[in-house]
Structure formats: structure tokens, C-alpha cells
């Protein structure tokens, strides 16, 4: 899922200062991966209970957070950072009356942006900085979730949107990546226009244009739903137990089905028909386990389907 926001100038400056010092920010969980490797399979091979421990589930969420952080770090473009820094230098130079220094800074910024345009001619946004956080505050049981959803609908019905937003804030269970982006085409034009204004002896207008450009950097969000990550982990546990403890393997699969339903109820790709398909595959595997049929290929198919689904939901 993707959301877009605008930053205020003061908030942007604060965030950029932190990011330039530390790079990608990783925030701790507010409470309790899109891929599970061989190490995970080994670690879950000794599962002897129908429910994985909270610690085991949290470990996989932490892995997802680390993967998201690595992906965010690799997407950040140093040319974009340099262009924004030169923009800020130009504003400072204008304040000091050093208009030629400001023009030189804008020329450097424009050069950086031209490099980005040549490298990524079809991209609308270039990542500048990122922040990764785990937010897991959604209710886990159906009754509590229903209470929240009923209150949400009531708030929307009476157009009490502040109350609705507050309720929505309590229906989040995800690894969230928030990225500040340079809107490539419009930002480049703003740098060129500001330089022309300085040439025409209009420094205050140029400064206002640069401040506007900085305040209209765009924030995007991507989210990895934790219930789907948990479902993956539980299915790995079920694979480990399928041949030796079919009762608990089936219970783990039921837990995975419940987590997928929770993800759907929380609105993560709620209308996606893949939820129905995954539920049918799990039900089919459960039947095969009960009659001691071979489930290796079916488990492999399920894992592939779930991994692809998580990747699509998180895009």
C-alpha cells in the first residue's frame, strides 16, 4: 500500500538533519519477512507446541524490519541528498546577500538532478531518506476488533473524522517504511527558475520558490503486514511438524489461517481474492495431513504463493 504526504518546511529540515547524521532511521516496535530462509526452517524444526512463542514470532518481525531497513538504505540516492543540501546552501547565501554563491549552489543542485534524470528518466520520485518502524497495536481477538470496527463505522457515519483517525491508529499491525522523496521533474524546474530569478535581481522571490520546493518533498509509505509475516512463520512451523506431529501441525496451520483473516480484517488488501485462494490451499493441505498424504510439494506451493502475496501487499 502506498500513501503520499507533504512535509512542512520546519519538519522537513528537522528530519533531513537527523537523516544526514544517521542515514536510514530504525525505530523500535510500538509493541510486540517477506521471506523465511533455511535458518528459520532449522530453528523451527524443534517446534513441539501448537502455538509458536511470542519471541519466535517477534524474531521474524524483527527480520522483516531489518530487511526493510536494508532495502530502504539501498534505495537512497546520494545525488538527491546533495541536491537538497545545495538548495539549503542557496537559501543561506541569499539571506547573506551572497547571490552569486546562491547561483553556484543552484547550478550544483541542478547538475545533480540532471544526473538523476538521465539515470532514471521515468521515475517521478527519487528517495532522499527513509525511516523504518514497527507498529503493532491492533487487537488480536475478533471481539475486540469488531468493537473497533463498529466504532469506526459510527464515527464515519456522523462525519467525526478526527475520532475515525484515532480509531484507525489503533488498527495497525505492520512494518512501515516511510521515505522522503524528491519529485524529480518539478524540483529540477524549481532550481532553474530560482537561478533565473536571482539573475533578474529577485532574490526574495527566488528564496520563496526554493522554500516551497523543499516543503513539497513527498513522503511515501510502504507497509509489511505483521499478521501475514506471522502466518508465514506458523506455516514454516507446520512444515517442520507435518510428518511427526500432525495434530500440532494442523493447529499451526489454523493459526496461520486466523492471521491471514486478521490481515484481511485490518484492511491489508482486503478485497484481494488471494485471501480466498490461500485459505483453500491451507484447507487442502490440512486434509492431506490428516490422511498422512505427502504434502511437501503443496507446502512449497503455499509458501511461494504467500511470499508473492506479501510482496504484492507490501509494494
VENUR-V380836 format. One line per field, one symbol per residue. psi: psi as a letter, one per 30 degrees, with the letter a starting at -180 (. if undefined). Layout:
# VENUR-V380836
psi->???
This chain:
# VENUR-V380836
psi->kkkklkkleeeeeeeeeeefefbkkjklkfa.kgkkaeeeeefffgkglfklleeeeeeeeeeeeeeeeeeeeffkkfeeeeeeeeeeeeeeeeefgieeeeeeeeeeeeeeeeeeeeeiffkekkkellkklkjifkkfleeeeeeeeeeeeeeeeghieeeeeeeefghkjljkkkkkkkjeeeeeeeeeeeeeeeeghieeeeeeeeeeeefgkkklkkkjkeeeeeeeeeeeeeeffeffifefeeeeeeeeeeeeeeeeefgjhegkffeeeeeeeeeeeeeeeegglkgeeeeeeeeeeeeeeeeeef.
